[in-house]
Amino acid sequence: MRRWRRLLSLLALLSIWQAVAGYVLPSRSPDAATLLPPPTAVVGAFIDLLKNGVILSDAAASLHRIVIGFALAAAAGILAGAVMGWWPAIGRLVDPLVEFLRPIPPMAWIPLGLLWFGIGDAQNIFIIFLGAVYPIVINTYTGVRGVERTLVWAAQTLGGRRWQILCEIVLPGAFPLILTGLRIGLGVGWMALVAAELVGASSGLGFLIEDSRNLLFTERVLLGMVVIGLLGFLMDQVMRVAQRRLVAWAER
């Protein structure tokens, strides 16, 4: 029933979109096809770009950047959050810097990224990293600090060494929050990717959206948005499955 409800909600959205774009707007504006193309026009654009391979190459370029940027953010964010949470002195030293940099939007770094790395993958990966790393750091830090102190004390009483306790008790105990931070970071990473590709890339879904906007191909703009939404949804579903299997004990 849940799957049918989701399908029905999607069909309802498409029906409303088709009605507004196909019947309501054309009766009020001569530029209705440019302002909001119907879903059928987006499907036609998808078929055209699929035939010439543009949509596949742009999607592959964006996936390549998001995977690398997110992997770097995950590694750095988990490491930094674990160190900050496990060693309070380091946490007190680094936390003000994190809280100072975290509110700065990744898009604000794009001019510097272009100066440092130029137009290309490196600049886009840098922006994705900045967007994804802070939610991972904060959630890892919170998870490590929230582990039951009695478990740590019990391990110390039994002769556990500091690194052993961190790896075998603290990080597994913080894993549910770490996975939540990874999911949030992935979503922010997608938003940062699109912003970076709009101004600093010659390929990718963000570039497709900006190039189509300049040419008034609104159906291709919407197609790029739909593909981003689908890819982000699928990646989040994979992480949800991993979360249910790896931390089933936390849900119970």
C-alpha positions in Angstrom: 0.0 0.0 0.0 2.9 2.4 0.7 4.3 1.9 -2.8 0.9 2.4 -4.3 0.4 5.6 -2.4 3.7 6.9 -3.6 2.9 6.0 -7.1 -0.5 7.7 -6.8 1.0 10.9 -5.4 3.5 11.0 -8.3 0.7 10.4 -10.9 -1.4 13.2 -9.2 1.6 15.6 -9.5 2.1 14.8 -13.1 -1.6 15.2 -13.8 -1.7 18.6 -12.2 1.4 19.6 -14.1 0.0 18.4 -17.4 -3.3 20.2 -16.8 -1.7 23.5 -15.8 0.9 23.5 -18.6 -1.4 22.1 -21.3 -4.6 23.9 -20.6 -4.5 26.6 -18.0 -1.4 28.5 -19.0 -2.0 28.4 -22.8 -5.3 30.2 -22.3 -3.7 33.0 -20.4 -0.2 33.4 -21.9 1.1 33.0 -25.5 4.5 32.0 -24.0 3.1 29.1 -22.0 5.3 26.5 -23.7 8.4 28.5 -22.6 7.2 29.3 -19.1 6.2 25.7 -18.2 6.4 22.9 -20.7 4.1 19.9 -20.0 5.5 16.5 -19.0 5.1 15.2 -22.5 7.6 17.9 -23.8 10.0 16.9 -21.1 9.7 13.2 -22.1 10.3 14.3 -25.8 13.4 16.3 -24.7 14.7 13.2 -22.8 14.3 11.0 -25.9 16.1 13.5 -28.1 19.0 13.9 -25.6 19.1 10.2 -25.1 19.5 9.5 -28.8 22.5 11.8 -29.1 24.0 10.7 -25.7 24.0 14.2 -24.2 21.9 13.3 -21.1 23.9 10.2 -20.4 27.3 12.0 -20.6 26.1 14.9 -18.5 24.6 12.6 -15.9 27.8 10.5 -15.8 29.9 13.7 -15.3 27.8 14.9 -12.4 27.8 11.4 -10.8 31.6 11.2 -11.1 31.9 14.6 -9.3 29.4 13.9 -6.6 30.9 10.5 -5.8 34.4 11.8 -5.4 33.4 15.0 -3.6 31.1 13.1 -1.2 33.7 10.3 -0.6 36.3 12.9 0.4 33.8 14.8 2.6 32.8 11.5 4.3 36.3 10.5 5.1 37.3 14.0 6.3 34.1 14.6 8.1 34.0 11.3 10.0 37.7 11.7 11.0 37.3 15.3 12.1 34.1 14.7 14.0 35.5 11.6 15.8 38.7 13.4 16.8 36.7 16.4 18.1 34.3 14.2 20.0 36.9 11.8 21.5 39.4 14.4 22.5 37.6 17.4 24.1 40.6 19.6 24.1 40.8 19.3 20.3 37.1 19.7 20.1 37.1 23.0 22.0 39.9 24.2 19.7 38.4 23.3 16.4 34.7 23.8 17.1 34.8 27.6 16.8 36.5 27.3 13.4 33.9 24.8 12.2 31.0 27.0 13.4 32.6 30.0 11.7 33.0 28.3 8.4 29.8 26.2 8.4 27.3 29.1 7.8 29.2 30.2 4.7 27.3 28.8 1.7 29.3 26.6 -0.7 28.2 28.9 -3.5 30.2 31.8 -1.9 33.4 29.8 -2.4 32.8 29.4 -6.2 34.7 32.6 -7.2 37.7 31.4 -5.1 37.3 27.9 -6.4 37.5 29.2 -10.0 40.6 31.2 -9.2 42.3 28.2 -7.4 41.3 25.3 -9.7 39.9 26.8 -12.8 36.9 25.5 -14.7 36.7 21.7 -14.4 36.2 18.8 -12.1 38.5 20.0 -9.4 36.5 23.2 -8.7 33.2 21.3 -8.7 34.6 18.6 -6.3 35.9 21.3 -4.0 32.4 22.9 -3.8 30.7 19.5 -3.2 33.2 18.8 -0.5 32.5 22.1 1.3 28.7 21.5 1.0 28.8 17.9 2.3 31.5 17.9 5.0 29.9 20.0 7.7 26.7 18.0 8.3 29.0 14.9 8.6 31.3 16.6 11.0 28.5 17.8 13.2 26.6 14.5 13.3 29.8 12.5 13.9 30.8 14.8 16.7 27.3 14.6 18.3 27.2 10.9 17.9 30.6 10.3 19.6 29.8 12.7 22.5 26.4 11.0 22.9 27.8 7.4 23.4 26.9 6.0 26.9 29.8 6.9 29.2 29.1 3.8 31.2 30.1 1.7 28.2 33.4 3.6 27.9 34.1 3.3 31.6 33.3 -0.5 31.5 35.8 -1.0 28.7 38.4 1.0 30.5 37.9 -1.1 33.6 38.4 -4.3 31.5 41.7 -3.0 30.2 40.6 -1.6 26.9 43.1 0.8 25.3 42.0 4.3 24.1 42.1 3.5 20.3 40.5 0.1 20.9 37.6 1.7 22.8 37.2 4.4 20.1 37.1 1.8 17.2 35.1 -0.9 18.9 32.6 1.0 21.1 32.4 4.7 20.4 32.3 4.7 16.6 29.8 1.8 16.4 27.6 3.5 19.0 27.8 6.8 17.0 27.1 5.1 13.7 23.4 5.9 13.5 24.1 9.6 13.7 27.0 9.3 11.3 24.8 7.7 8.7 22.2 10.5 9.2 25.0 13.0 8.7 26.0 11.2 5.5 22.5 11.3 4.1 22.2 15.1 4.9 25.6 15.7 3.4 24.8 13.9 0.2 21.7 16.1 -0.3 23.7 19.3 0.3 26.4 18.0 -1.9 23.9 17.7 -4.8 22.7 21.2 -4.3 26.3 22.5 -4.2 27.2 20.5 -7.4 24.4 22.1 -9.4 25.4 25.6 -8.2 29.1 24.9 -9.1 28.2 23.4 -12.6 26.0 26.4 -13.4 29.0 28.7 -13.6 32.2 26.5 -13.5 31.7 23.5 -15.8 31.5 22.5 -19.4 29.5 19.4 -18.8 27.2 17.9 -16.2 23.5 18.4 -15.4 24.0 21.8 -13.9 25.7 22.9 -17.1 22.8 21.3 -19.1 20.3 23.4 -17.1 22.2 26.7 -17.6 22.9 26.1 -21.3 19.3 25.2 -21.9 18.2 28.3 -20.1 20.3 30.5 -22.4 18.7 28.8 -25.4 15.2 29.0 -23.9 14.9 25.2 -24.0 12.8 25.1 -20.8 11.8 21.5 -21.3 15.5 20.6 -21.1 15.9 22.7 -17.9 13.1 20.7 -16.3 14.6 17.5 -17.6 17.9 18.3 -15.9 16.0 19.0 -12.7 14.1 15.7 -12.9 17.3 13.7 -13.5 19.0 15.3 -10.5 16.0 14.5 -8.4 15.9 10.9 -9.6 19.6 10.4 -9.0 19.5 12.0 -5.6 16.5 9.9 -4.7 18.1 6.6 -5.8 21.3 7.4 -3.9 19.4 8.2 -0.8 17.4 5.0 -1.1 20.7 3.0 -1.2 21.8 4.8 1.9 18.5 4.1 3.6 18.8 0.4 2.9 22.4 0.4 4.2 21.2 2.3 7.3 18.4 -0.2 8.0 20.8 -3.2 7.7 23.9 -1.7 9.4 22.1 -0.1 12.4 19.0 -2.3 12.7 19.8 -2.5 16.5 19.3 1.3 16.8 15.8 1.1 15.3 14.8 -1.7 17.6 
